[in-house]
């Protein structure tokens, strides 16, 4: 395709908009995420054809060839439209943030879908390639292996309705819509946690996903002053996820289990107190019934430490699951954030301590 050189572009004027292709994404109709509007495949051509043109050289064959090529590329997939974008780089960053949120929506509502096989993103975000190889041994063989995502993802009308009505998702949209100085601490925590989770999902590398999951848990539920962060995070995570999908803790009057009611160490912020430490030891040894989510969070942090300090998980170490973070935990935490948008996380500890005793 010939480069357009100095041929005049379309006249955008004060209503400037940037259109970017999003391969792999399917939306049933226009879907607004903060300042970004996602449109179905084929919508780009109609938008561009309806746009006022600079008539000086619009019929120039070089420009026409270049424009037709761009329109064909944009029409082959869903597109992201950013209005008033000052520069392409700004538009790319904005769309990238909106796509991180959509991946969280995908994972929250479809937790059993492998995002290493079905996902979407800006060109270059999602690795997907066929690798040809030759194997040399007793015989010479040739073959091919696929790496990365196999397919994209199409959201349905039910997903869009959830996006427009679910308080947790409305909180995410509000956080993304606000200018950074206008965001509360919980707005910023939510967006950073979603970004970390998205980066882990796109990496297609289990160790990277685990590290990002541990960081996302800390961003969502961690306390900066804690020396042993995992226990308070595990307690807060259990408050939101234990009992799923039936009777959770917030607002149900459910009595606290010992993992939530036994005190933390008053001298070492975040560390378990003596009774809680004994209970955890008994659970690990099989002498007490374990709480899955509390120990799942602890396992994620222990695995994170193994990766950071040893370079990788030992071969004998069972790789902890992280899927529960988006499937069970994220939506409940965001719903709590939506109910307390200006709060500090210390309010969570007050709620947990006020649960009925076991």
C-alpha positions as CSV (number, residue, x, y, z in Angstrom):
1,X,0.0,0.0,0.0
2,X,1.3,3.4,-0.9
3,X,2.1,5.8,1.9
4,X,-0.2,8.8,1.8
5,X,2.6,11.3,2.3
6,X,1.4,14.8,2.4
7,X,-2.1,14.1,1.0
8,X,-4.7,15.8,3.2
9,X,-6.5,13.6,5.7
10,X,-10.1,13.7,6.6
11,X,-11.2,16.9,8.2
12,X,-11.8,16.0,11.8
13,X,-12.1,19.6,13.2
14,X,-13.1,20.1,16.8
15,X,-15.0,16.8,16.9
16,X,-11.8,14.8,16.5
17,X,-12.1,11.0,17.0
18,X,-9.7,8.2,16.7
19,X,-10.7,4.7,15.6
20,X,-8.6,1.7,16.5
21,X,-9.1,-2.0,15.6
22,X,-9.7,-4.6,18.3
23,X,-9.1,-8.0,16.8
24,X,-11.0,-10.8,18.5
25,X,-13.6,-8.7,20.2
26,X,-17.2,-9.1,19.4
27,X,-19.9,-6.7,20.8
28,X,-23.6,-6.9,20.1
29,X,-23.9,-3.2,19.6
30,X,-22.3,0.0,20.8
31,X,-20.7,-0.6,24.3
32,X,-19.4,2.5,26.2
33,X,-16.5,2.0,28.7
34,X,-15.6,5.4,30.1
35,X,-14.5,7.6,27.2
36,X,-14.2,4.7,24.8
37,X,-17.0,3.4,22.6
38,X,-16.7,-0.1,21.2
39,X,-18.5,-0.8,18.0
40,X,-19.2,-4.1,16.1
41,X,-17.2,-5.2,13.1
42,X,-18.2,-3.3,10.0
43,X,-19.2,-0.1,11.8
44,X,-15.9,1.7,11.0
45,X,-16.7,1.9,7.3
46,X,-20.1,3.6,7.9
47,X,-18.6,6.1,10.3
48,X,-15.7,7.0,8.0
49,X,-17.9,7.3,4.9
50,X,-20.4,9.6,6.7
51,X,-17.6,11.9,7.9
52,X,-17.2,15.4,6.2
53,X,-14.2,15.4,3.9
54,X,-11.7,18.0,2.8
55,X,-12.7,18.4,-0.8
56,X,-9.3,19.8,-2.1
57,X,-7.7,16.4,-2.9
58,X,-10.1,13.8,-1.6
59,X,-10.2,12.2,-5.1
60,X,-6.4,11.9,-5.2
61,X,-5.8,8.2,-6.1
62,X,-2.9,7.8,-3.7
63,X,-4.9,9.0,-0.8
64,X,-7.9,7.0,-1.9
65,X,-5.9,3.8,-2.1
66,X,-4.4,4.4,1.3
67,X,-7.8,5.3,2.9
68,X,-9.5,2.3,1.4
69,X,-6.8,0.0,2.9
70,X,-7.3,1.5,6.3
71,X,-11.1,1.3,6.1
72,X,-10.8,-2.4,5.1
73,X,-8.6,-3.2,8.1
74,X,-10.8,-1.3,10.5
75,X,-14.0,-2.9,9.2
76,X,-12.6,-6.4,9.7
77,X,-13.0,-6.3,13.4
78,X,-14.7,-4.4,16.2
79,X,-13.3,-0.9,16.7
80,X,-12.7,1.4,19.6
81,X,-13.7,5.0,19.1
82,X,-12.2,7.7,21.4
83,X,-13.6,11.1,21.0
84,X,-11.4,14.2,21.5
85,X,-8.2,12.2,21.6
86,X,-5.3,14.6,21.5
87,X,-2.9,12.1,20.1
88,X,-2.8,8.6,18.8
89,X,-0.6,7.6,21.8
90,X,-3.2,8.9,24.2
91,X,-5.9,7.0,22.4
92,X,-3.9,3.8,22.5
93,X,-3.4,4.1,26.3
94,X,-7.1,4.9,26.9
95,X,-8.4,2.0,24.8
96,X,-5.9,-0.3,26.4
97,X,-7.3,0.6,29.8
98,X,-10.9,0.0,28.6
99,X,-9.9,-3.4,27.2
100,X,-8.5,-4.4,30.6
101,X,-11.9,-3.7,32.1
102,X,-13.7,-5.7,29.4
103,X,-11.3,-8.7,30.1
104,X,-12.3,-8.5,33.8
105,X,-16.0,-8.5,32.8
106,X,-15.3,-11.6,30.6
107,X,-13.5,-13.4,33.3
108,X,-15.9,-12.5,36.1
109,X,-19.0,-13.7,34.2
110,X,-17.3,-16.7,32.4
111,X,-14.7,-18.0,35.0
112,X,-14.2,-21.4,33.3
113,X,-13.1,-19.9,30.0
114,X,-9.4,-20.1,29.4
115,X,-8.2,-16.6,28.5
116,X,-5.0,-18.1,27.0
117,X,-7.3,-19.5,24.3
118,X,-10.1,-16.9,24.0
119,X,-9.3,-13.3,24.4
120,X,-9.0,-10.0,22.5
121,X,-6.9,-6.8,22.4
122,X,-5.3,-4.2,20.3
123,X,-3.0,-5.5,17.6
124,X,0.1,-6.9,19.3
125,X,-1.6,-7.4,22.7
126,X,-2.6,-11.0,22.1
127,X,0.1,-13.4,21.0
128,X,-1.1,-15.9,18.4
129,X,1.1,-17.6,15.9
130,X,1.8,-20.9,14.1
131,X,5.3,-22.1,14.6
132,X,6.7,-24.5,12.0
133,X,9.4,-26.9,13.2
134,X,11.6,-29.8,12.0
135,X,12.4,-32.7,14.3
136,X,15.7,-34.5,13.5
137,X,16.4,-38.0,14.9
138,X,16.1,-41.5,13.5
139,X,13.7,-39.9,11.1
140,X,13.1,-36.4,9.8
141,X,9.7,-35.0,10.6
142,X,8.1,-31.7,10.1
143,X,5.1,-30.1,11.8
144,X,3.5,-27.0,13.2
145,X,2.5,-25.9,16.7
146,X,0.2,-23.1,17.6
147,X,1.1,-20.6,20.3
148,X,-1.2,-18.1,22.0
149,X,-4.9,-17.5,21.7
150,X,-7.0,-19.6,19.4
151,X,-10.1,-17.5,19.3
152,X,-11.5,-14.2,20.3
153,X,-14.5,-13.5,22.5
154,X,-18.0,-12.2,21.8
155,X,-20.1,-10.5,24.5
156,X,-23.8,-11.1,24.4
157,X,-26.8,-8.8,25.3
158,X,-26.9,-10.3,28.8
159,X,-23.3,-9.3,29.4
160,X,-24.0,-5.7,28.2
161,X,-27.1,-5.5,30.5
162,X,-24.9,-6.6,33.4
163,X,-22.4,-3.9,32.5
164,X,-25.1,-1.2,32.6
165,X,-26.8,-2.4,35.8
166,X,-24.4,-4.3,38.1
167,X,-23.1,-1.9,40.8
168,X,-19.7,-3.5,40.8
169,X,-19.2,-2.9,37.1
170,X,-20.8,0.6,37.3
171,X,-18.1,1.4,39.9
172,X,-15.4,0.2,37.5
173,X,-16.8,2.4,34.7
174,X,-17.1,5.4,37.1
175,X,-13.4,4.9,38.1
176,X,-12.3,4.8,34.5
177,X,-14.4,7.7,33.5
178,X,-13.0,10.1,36.1
179,X,-9.8,12.1,35.6
180,X,-7.0,10.6,37.8
181,X,-7.0,13.5,40.3
182,X,-10.8,12.9,40.9
183,X,-10.5,9.3,41.7
184,X,-10.8,8.0,45.3
185,X,-8.3,5.5,46.8
186,X,-10.7,2.7,46.0
187,X,-11.2,3.8,42.4
188,X,-7.4,3.7,42.0
189,X,-7.1,0.3,43.7
190,X,-9.8,-1.2,41.5
191,X,-8.3,0.0,38.2
192,X,-4.7,-1.0,39.1
193,X,-5.9,-4.5,40.3
194,X,-7.8,-5.0,37.1
195,X,-4.8,-3.9,35.0
196,X,-2.5,-6.3,36.9
197,X,-4.9,-9.2,36.4
198,X,-5.3,-8.4,32.7
199,X,-1.5,-8.3,32.2
200,X,-1.3,-11.8,33.8
201,X,-4.0,-13.2,31.6
202,X,-2.4,-11.9,28.4
203,X,1.0,-13.2,29.4
204,X,0.0,-16.9,28.9
205,X,2.8,-17.7,31.4
206,X,1.6,-19.3,34.7
207,X,4.4,-17.8,36.8
208,X,3.7,-14.3,35.5
209,X,0.0,-14.7,36.0
210,X,0.6,-15.9,39.6
211,X,2.9,-12.9,40.4
212,X,0.3,-10.5,38.9
213,X,-2.5,-12.2,40.9
214,X,-0.6,-11.8,44.1
215,X,0.0,-8.1,43.4
216,X,-3.6,-7.6,42.4
217,X,-4.8,-9.2,45.7
218,X,-2.5,-6.8,47.6
219,X,-3.8,-3.8,45.7
220,X,-7.4,-4.8,46.3
221,X,-7.2,-5.8,50.0
222,X,-3.7,-5.1,51.3
223,X,-2.6,-2.7,54.1
224,X,0.6,-0.8,53.6
225,X,1.5,-0.9,57.3
226,X,1.3,-4.7,57.6
227,X,4.5,-6.7,57.9
228,X,2.9,-10.0,57.1
229,X,0.4,-9.0,54.5
230,X,-1.1,-12.3,53.4
231,X,-3.1,-13.0,56.6
232,X,-5.1,-9.8,56.6
233,X,-5.6,-10.1,52.9
234,X,-6.7,-13.7,53.3
235,X,-9.2,-12.7,56.1
236,X,-10.7,-9.9,54.0
237,X,-10.9,-12.2,51.0
238,X,-12.7,-14.9,53.0
239,X,-15.2,-12.3,54.2
240,X,-16.2,-11.7,50.6
241,X,-15.9,-15.1,49.1
242,X,-16.4,-17.8,51.8
243,X,-19.8,-19.5,51.2
244,X,-19.9,-18.6,47.5
245,X,-22.3,-19.0,45.7
246,X,-24.7,-19.2,48.7
247,X,-24.5,-17.4,52.0
248,X,-21.6,-14.9,52.0
249,X,-20.7,-12.7,55.0
250,X,-21.5,-9.1,54.0
251,X,-25.0,-8.2,55.0
252,X,-26.2,-11.7,55.8
253,X,-25.7,-11.9,59.6
254,X,-23.7,-15.1,59.2
255,X,-21.6,-15.9,62.3
256,X,-17.9,-15.5,61.8
257,X,-15.7,-18.6,61.6
258,X,-12.5,-18.7,63.8
259,X,-10.4,-17.5,60.9
260,X,-12.3,-14.2,60.9
261,X,-12.8,-13.9,64.7
262,X,-9.5,-14.9,66.2
263,X,-7.3,-11.8,66.6
264,X,-4.2,-10.8,64.6
265,X,-1.0,-10.1,66.5
266,X,-1.1,-6.7,68.1
267,X,2.7,-6.3,68.1
268,X,3.3,-7.4,64.5
269,X,0.8,-5.7,62.1
270,X,-0.9,-8.2,59.9
271,X,0.6,-11.4,61.5
272,X,-1.7,-14.0,63.1
273,X,-2.1,-14.1,66.8
274,X,-1.2,-17.2,68.8
275,X,-4.6,-18.9,68.6
276,X,-5.0,-18.1,64.9
277,X,-1.5,-19.4,64.2
278,X,-2.3,-22.7,66.0
279,X,-5.5,-23.1,64.0
280,X,-3.7,-22.5,60.7
281,X,-1.1,-25.0,61.6
282,X,-3.8,-27.6,62.5
283,X,-5.6,-26.9,59.2
284,X,-2.4,-27.5,57.3
285,X,-1.8,-30.7,59.2
286,X,-5.3,-32.0,58.5
287,X,-6.4,-31.8,62.2
288,X,-9.0,-29.0,61.5
289,X,-11.4,-28.4,58.7
290,X,-9.8,-25.8,56.3
291,X,-11.3,-22.7,54.8
292,X,-10.5,-23.0,51.1
293,X,-10.4,-19.3,50.3
294,X,-8.3,-18.3,53.3
295,X,-5.7,-20.9,52.5
296,X,-5.9,-20.3,48.7
297,X,-4.8,-16.7,49.3
298,X,-2.0,-17.9,51.6
299,X,-0.9,-20.4,48.9
300,X,-0.8,-17.6,46.2
301,X,1.5,-15.6,48.5
302,X,3.7,-18.5,49.4
303,X,4.1,-19.3,45.7
304,X,4.8,-15.7,44.9
305,X,7.6,-15.8,47.5
306,X,9.0,-19.0,45.9
307,X,9.1,-17.4,42.5
308,X,10.6,-14.1,43.7
309,X,13.3,-15.6,45.9
310,X,14.1,-18.8,43.9
311,X,13.4,-17.7,40.4
312,X,10.7,-20.2,39.8
313,X,8.4,-22.7,41.6
314,X,10.0,-26.0,42.5
315,X,8.8,-28.8,40.2
316,X,7.3,-30.6,43.2
317,X,5.3,-27.5,44.4
318,X,1.6,-27.6,43.5
319,X,0.8,-24.5,41.5
320,X,-2.0,-22.7,43.3
321,X,-5.1,-21.7,41.4
322,X,-5.8,-18.0,40.9
323,X,-9.1,-18.3,38.9
324,X,-11.2,-17.7,42.1
325,X,-9.9,-14.1,42.3
326,X,-12.0,-12.9,39.3
327,X,-14.6,-15.6,39.5
328,X,-15.6,-15.2,43.2
329,X,-13.8,-12.4,44.8
330,X,-13.4,-9.4,42.4
331,X,-17.1,-8.7,41.9
332,X,-17.9,-8.8,45.7
333,X,-15.0,-6.5,46.5
334,X,-16.0,-4.0,43.7
335,X,-19.6,-4.1,45.0
336,X,-18.3,-3.2,48.5
337,X,-16.2,-0.4,46.9
338,X,-19.3,0.9,45.2
339,X,-21.2,1.0,48.5
340,X,-18.2,2.8,50.2
341,X,-16.5,4.8,47.4
342,X,-14.7,7.2,49.7
343,X,-13.8,4.7,52.5
344,X,-10.5,3.3,53.6
345,X,-10.0,-0.5,53.8
346,X,-9.8,-0.3,57.6
347,X,-13.6,-0.1,57.5
348,X,-13.5,-3.7,56.3
349,X,-11.8,-4.8,59.5
350,X,-14.5,-3.1,61.6
351,X,-17.2,-4.9,59.6
352,X,-15.4,-8.3,60.1
353,X,-15.0,-7.7,63.8
354,X,-18.7,-6.9,64.2
355,X,-19.8,-10.3,62.8
356,X,-21.8,-12.4,65.2
357,X,-19.4,-14.7,67.2
358,X,-19.1,-18.3,66.1
